[in-house]
Amino acid sequence: MKVRGRSRSVALLAIPALLLAACGSDDDEAGSTTPATASADSNPTATASADTTPADTTPADTTPAPAATEPAETTPGTEAVAAPSGDPVKVMVMGSFTGPYDTSFSFDTANAAAKAINDAGGIQGHPYEILTCDDKFDPNATLDCARQAADAGVVAIIAGLALTGDYIDFAAQEGIPVIPAVGFNAAEFQNDITFPLTSGAAGYATAAIAEVIAQGVTKISLVYDDSSGLAKPGAETAAAALEAQGIDVTNIIPMPIDIADASSILAAAEADGAEGAGLLLQGAQVAKFLQARDQSGSEILVGSYDLSLEPAIIKTLGPAAEGVLMASPFKQLTTKGDPGVDQFFAELKAYDASISTDDWSIPGVGLGVYAATHLIGQAAQEAATLDAAGLLAVLPTIDTFDIGIMAPIDLTTSNTTAVPGFTRLFNTKFYFNKIEGGILVPLGDEPVDVLATS
């Protein structure tokens, strides 16, 4: 099926409340938002100590980000910016590079953002220092990282993609603000010390449906991860909401995590004249569904999200991935001529010109950590004291954070009605994209609010 020229409103008002509650209310049930860990392409490529270490493997609690104290380059006729000095302002970035997948590239994006801030004079004249810790995508290691952050005297913690919310409880006890770059579990949306940059599990799941509906589809199937006890009620709730809006949900289909051939799942998704399918699945399942679609010659329109398909898997799928809709809260790095994307690359190049983004497993994690590093920098510039308490006092007062690679965020107000119990939803907007030639091509310039409540 071709993407239609006409579009439909994507204000899926009734979907978010129970879909997020179902997809993200249990820290032990990651379900449909787990990245693709079954692919060989997603195995870690870097090795490092489990101790807290920065991206260059020097001791995390003693070494500032590369070039942290170097003066900014100047052009003739301009006044040199004084190099930051004094006690560093420390932030801990947690990410995985010895676990089931590799997000160590997010340490580079944090250091790139910190270097840009240091080159502009630092934070109130102090150097901005990035500490890093391998959370191994493991609950115990994640909590250990939080403990190391507290011991190091950080002003904030940035979580790339944390498996469990236990670290949130610890950070709250210590009074340390947390910026979840992607948001993966319920605790990251329920504590006053958290300032998530995305809408997490249900945001992604709802976006996978919304982007299909936006193409004019009126009959849709929902395919959910059968290995998660939470995915089924989430899919059923979404279906009820869609039916209430006049969208015919033809089938709700469970997909086993270990299925070898997804042709039967595809057949069920296509039954009764379904025009599209929203995939609330893990990456390995999405890949098998797309392979079955390609082998059968099916034209059913598929919606998913960027956490579910790594660029390497898209490349491996080749033609099988063509035309798939992919939602993301971040702009695509392949976007040309976008000021926000261009600035990101400029800062990354200034930090290390040899870095390539082509092999990043989950680009959204790197972009989220980059944005979080800048958010903390912005808040710290206004803090009365350069410590966790000072930052925690300022963050809730920031009404405009616009880094250019995602929708602007207002931390003074939260969407507290979309999901019962979730009080920390500051950004519920997604960019819709389509895979063309192996890359994600934006379907529009503006993000869509998939958890709108009015």
C-alpha positions in Angstrom: 0.0 0.0 0.0 1.3 3.5 -0.8 1.3 6.3 1.7 -1.7 8.4 1.0 -1.6 12.0 0.1 -4.5 12.8 2.5 -3.8 12.8 6.2 -5.9 12.3 9.3 -5.7 13.9 12.7 -3.4 12.0 15.1 -4.9 13.3 18.3 -5.3 9.8 19.7 -6.7 11.2 22.9 -8.0 8.0 24.6 -5.0 5.8 23.7 -2.2 7.2 25.9 -3.7 6.9 29.4 -3.9 3.1 29.5 -1.4 2.4 26.8 1.4 4.0 28.9 0.1 2.5 32.1 0.2 -0.9 30.4 3.5 -0.5 28.6 5.4 1.3 31.3 4.0 0.7 34.7 6.1 -2.3 35.6 9.8 -1.9 35.7 10.3 -5.6 35.2 8.2 -5.7 32.0 10.0 -3.6 29.3 7.9 -5.2 26.6 7.5 -3.4 23.4 10.1 -0.8 23.8 13.2 -3.0 24.3 15.9 -2.3 21.7 16.8 -5.0 19.3 19.3 -7.1 21.3 18.9 -10.3 19.3 20.8 -9.1 16.2 24.5 -9.7 16.0 24.9 -6.2 14.8 23.9 -4.9 18.2 26.6 -6.7 20.2 28.9 -4.3 22.0 32.0 -3.1 20.2 33.7 -1.4 23.1 35.1 -2.9 26.3 35.8 -1.1 29.6 35.8 -1.5 33.3 32.5 -1.7 35.1 33.8 1.1 37.3 32.8 4.7 36.6 35.0 5.8 33.7 34.7 8.5 31.1 34.6 7.7 27.4 38.4 7.8 27.2 38.7 5.2 30.1 40.4 7.6 32.5 39.1 7.7 36.1 35.6 9.2 36.1 35.7 11.0 39.3 39.0 12.8 38.7 39.2 13.6 35.0 37.3 16.3 33.2 35.8 15.9 29.7 38.4 16.2 27.0 39.3 19.8 26.2 37.3 20.9 29.2 39.8 23.6 30.2 41.1 24.5 26.8 40.3 28.1 25.7 37.9 28.6 22.8 39.4 29.3 19.5 39.0 32.9 18.3 39.0 34.7 15.0 40.9 37.9 14.4 39.1 40.9 15.9 37.2 38.9 18.5 37.8 38.8 22.3 39.1 35.5 23.6 36.8 33.7 26.1 38.5 33.0 29.4 39.1 29.3 30.0 36.9 27.9 32.8 38.7 27.3 36.1 38.1 26.2 39.7 36.1 23.3 40.9 34.4 21.4 38.1 30.6 21.0 37.8 30.2 17.2 37.5 27.5 15.2 35.8 27.3 11.5 35.6 26.2 9.9 32.3 25.1 6.3 32.5 25.2 4.1 29.5 25.8 0.5 28.4 28.9 -0.7 26.6 29.6 -4.1 28.2 25.9 -5.3 28.3 23.7 -6.7 25.6 24.1 -3.6 23.4 26.4 -0.7 23.0 25.5 3.0 23.7 29.0 4.1 24.6 28.7 6.7 21.8 26.4 8.6 24.1 29.5 9.4 26.3 31.0 11.1 23.2 27.9 13.2 22.7 27.9 14.3 26.3 31.5 15.2 26.1 30.9 17.1 22.9 28.2 19.2 24.5 30.3 19.8 27.6 33.2 21.0 25.4 31.0 23.4 23.6 29.9 24.9 26.9 33.5 25.0 28.2 34.7 26.7 25.0 32.1 29.4 25.7 33.4 30.0 29.2 32.1 27.0 31.2 29.4 27.1 33.8 29.6 30.3 35.7 33.3 30.2 34.9 33.7 26.6 36.2 34.6 23.7 33.9 31.9 21.3 33.0 33.0 17.7 33.6 31.4 14.6 32.3 31.7 11.4 34.3 30.6 8.1 32.8 29.5 4.7 34.1 28.8 1.4 32.4 25.3 0.4 33.6 25.5 -2.8 31.5 21.7 -2.5 31.0 21.6 -4.3 34.3 19.5 -3.1 37.4 22.3 -3.7 39.9 25.0 -2.0 37.8 22.6 0.9 37.2 22.1 1.4 40.9 25.9 1.1 41.5 26.4 3.9 38.9 24.0 6.1 40.9 25.9 5.4 44.1 29.2 6.4 42.3 27.5 9.6 41.1 26.6 10.5 44.6 30.1 9.8 45.9 31.6 12.0 43.2 29.4 14.9 44.1 27.6 15.3 40.8 25.0 18.0 40.2 22.8 15.6 38.1 22.6 12.1 36.6 21.8 11.5 32.9 20.4 8.1 32.1 20.8 7.0 28.5 18.5 4.0 28.6 18.1 2.5 32.0 16.5 -0.9 32.6 15.1 -0.3 36.0 13.8 2.6 38.2 15.6 1.6 41.4 18.3 4.2 40.7 15.6 6.9 40.8 14.7 6.1 44.4 18.3 6.3 45.4 18.8 9.6 43.5 15.7 11.0 45.2 17.1 10.1 48.6 20.3 11.9 47.7 18.5 14.9 46.3 20.2 14.5 42.8 18.1 15.5 39.8 17.9 12.9 37.0 17.5 13.5 33.3 16.3 10.3 31.5 17.4 10.9 27.9 14.9 8.4 26.5 12.8 7.2 29.4 12.3 3.4 29.8 10.4 2.7 33.0 7.6 4.1 35.1 9.8 5.5 37.9 11.4 8.0 35.5 8.0 9.7 35.1 6.8 9.7 38.7 9.4 11.5 40.8 9.9 15.2 41.3 13.6 14.8 40.8 13.2 13.5 37.2 13.0 15.6 34.1 12.6 13.1 31.2 13.1 14.4 27.6 10.7 12.0 26.0 7.3 10.3 26.8 8.9 6.9 27.1 7.3 3.5 26.4 3.7 4.6 25.6 4.8 7.6 23.7 6.7 5.3 21.3 3.9 2.8 21.1 1.3 5.4 20.5 3.4 7.1 17.9 3.8 3.7 16.0 0.0 3.7 15.7 -0.5 7.4 15.1 1.9 7.6 12.2 -0.1 4.9 10.4 -3.4 6.6 11.1 -1.9 9.9 9.9 -1.6 8.4 6.4 -5.3 8.0 6.1 -5.6 4.4 7.2 -9.0 3.5 8.5 -8.5 -0.2 9.1 -5.5 -1.3 11.2 -4.1 -4.3 13.0 -2.1 -4.2 16.2 0.7 -6.7 16.7 2.1 -6.9 20.2 5.0 -8.7 22.0 3.7 -11.9 23.5 6.7 -12.1 25.9 5.4 -9.1 27.9 2.5 -9.4 30.3 1.8 -5.7 29.8 1.7 -5.5 26.0 -1.6 -7.3 25.5 -3.7 -5.0 27.8 -1.9 -2.0 26.2 -2.9 -3.2 22.7 -6.5 -3.9 23.7 -6.8 -0.5 25.3 -5.4 1.2 22.2 -7.8 -0.8 20.0 -10.8 0.4 22.1 -9.7 4.0 21.8 -9.2 3.7 18.0 -12.6 2.1 17.6 -14.2 5.0 19.5 -12.6 7.3 16.9 -14.0 5.4 13.9 -10.9 3.5 13.2 -11.6 -0.2 12.5 -9.1 -2.4 14.4 -9.3 -5.6 12.5 -7.1 -7.8 14.6 -5.0 -7.7 17.8 -2.2 -10.3 17.3 0.3 -11.7 19.8 3.8 -12.4 18.4 6.1 -14.8 20.3 9.6 -13.4 20.9 11.2 -16.6 19.5 9.1 -17.1 16.4 11.2 -18.3 13.5 8.8 -17.5 10.7 6.4 -14.5 11.0 4.3 -15.3 7.9 1.4 -16.4 10.1 1.6 -13.2 12.0 1.6 -11.2 8.8 -1.4 -13.1 7.5 -3.3 -12.3 10.6 -2.4 -8.7 10.4 -3.6 -8.5 6.8 -6.9 -10.3 7.5 -10.2 -8.5 7.0 -8.8 -5.9 4.7 -6.4 -4.2 7.2 -4.5 -1.4 5.5 -1.9 -0.9 8.1 -0.3 -2.5 11.1 1.1 -0.9 14.3 4.0 -2.9 15.7 4.3 -2.8 19.5 7.3 -5.2 19.4 10.9 -5.7 20.1 13.5 -5.2 17.4 14.0 -8.8 16.5 10.3 -9.3 16.1 9.9 -6.3 13.9 12.7 -7.5 11.7 11.0 -10.9 11.3 7.7 -9.3 10.5 9.3 -7.2 7.8 11.1 -10.1 6.3 7.8 -12.0 6.0 6.1 -8.9 4.5 8.9 -8.6 1.9 8.8 -12.3 1.0 5.1 -12.3 0.5 5.0 -9.1 -1.5 2.6 -7.5 1.0 1.8 -3.8 0.8 0.4 -3.4 4.3 1.7 -0.1 5.8 3.8 -0.7 8.9 4.4 1.7 11.8 7.2 1.3 14.3 9.7 3.5 16.1 13.4 4.1 16.1 14.2 2.2 19.3 13.0 -1.0 17.7 15.2 -1.0 14.6 18.8 -0.2 14.8 20.4 1.4 11.6 22.5 -1.7 11.2 19.4 -3.9 11.1 17.7 -1.6 8.7 20.8 -1.9 6.5 20.7 -5.7 6.8 17.0 -5.9 6.0 17.6 -3.8 2.8 14.5 -3.7 0.6 12.4 -5.4 3.3 12.6 -2.3 5.4 11.6 0.1 2.6 8.5 2.2 3.2 8.2 1.4 7.0 7.1 4.3 9.1 9.4 5.1 12.0 8.6 7.6 14.8 11.2 9.3 16.9 11.2 12.2 19.4 14.5 13.3 17.8 15.3 14.7 14.4 17.2 12.3 12.1 20.9 12.8 11.7 20.5 12.3 7.9 18.4 15.5 7.8 20.2 18.0 5.6 20.3 21.8 6.2 18.6 21.7 9.6 20.3 24.2 12.0 19.8 21.9 15.1 21.3 18.8 13.4 24.1 20.9 11.9 25.0 22.3 15.3 25.1 18.8 16.8 27.5 17.7 14.1 29.6 20.8 14.5 30.0 20.2 18.3 30.7 16.5 17.7 33.4 17.4 15.2 35.0 20.0 17.5 35.2 17.3 20.2 36.6 14.6 17.9 36.6 14.9 14.2 37.2 11.1 13.8 33.8 10.1 15.3 31.3 8.6 12.8 27.6 8.2 13.7 27.1 5.5 11.0 27.6 2.6 13.4 25.6 3.9 16.4 23.2 1.2 17.6 20.4 3.5 18.8 21.1 7.1 17.6 18.2 8.5 19.7 20.1 7.6 22.9 23.1 9.7 21.8 20.9 12.6 20.8 19.0 12.4 24.1 22.2 12.4 26.2 23.5 15.4 24.1 20.3 17.3 24.7 20.3 16.4 28.4 23.9 17.6 28.8 23.0 21.0 27.3 19.8 21.2 29.5 21.9 20.7 32.6 24.3 23.3 31.4 21.5 25.8 30.8 20.1 25.2 34.3 23.4 25.4 36.0 24.2 28.8 34.5 21.2 30.1 36.5 21.8 28.1 39.7 22.5 30.0 43.0 24.8 27.1 44.1 26.7 24.8 41.8 25.5 21.6 43.4 22.6 19.1 43.1 20.3 21.3 45.3 21.0 24.4 43.2 20.3 22.6 40.0 17.1 21.0 41.4 15.8 24.4 42.3 16.3 25.8 38.8 15.2 22.9 36.5 11.5 23.3 37.3 11.6 27.0 36.4 13.0 26.5 32.8 10.1 27.3 30.5 12.1 27.1 27.3 14.7 24.5 26.4 15.2 24.4 22.6 18.3 22.5 21.5 17.0 22.2 17.9 17.1 18.4 17.5 13.8 17.8 19.3 10.6 19.7 20.1 11.1 22.6 22.6 10.5 21.6 26.2 8.8 23.6 29.0 9.7 22.1 32.4 7.3 24.4 34.2 4.3 22.4 33.1 3.7 18.7 32.7 1.0 16.6 31.0 -0.4 15.0 34.2 -3.7 13.9 32.7 -2.6 11.6 29.8 -1.5 8.8 32.1 -2.8 8.2 35.6 0.1 8.4 38.1 2.5 9.8 35.6 3.4 13.4 36.6 6.6 14.0 34.6 5.6 14.2 30.9 7.2 17.3 29.5 7.6 16.3 25.8 5.0 14.1 24.1 5.9 15.0 20.5 7.3 12.8 17.8 8.7 13.2 14.3 7.3 10.8 11.7 9.7 9.3 9.2 9.7 6.7 6.5 12.6 4.4 5.5 13.8 5.2 2.0 17.0 3.9 0.6 18.0 2.5 4.0 17.7 5.7 6.0 14.9 7.5 7.8 13.4 10.4 5.8 11.2 12.9 7.6 7.6 13.0 6.6 7.3 16.6 7.8 9.2 19.4 9.5 7.1 19.6 12.6 6.7 17.0 15.4 3.2 15.6 16.3 1.9 15.5 19.8 0.8 11.9 20.2 -0.3 12.2 23.8 -2.4 15.3 23.4 -5.2 15.7 26.0 -7.2 18.5 24.5 
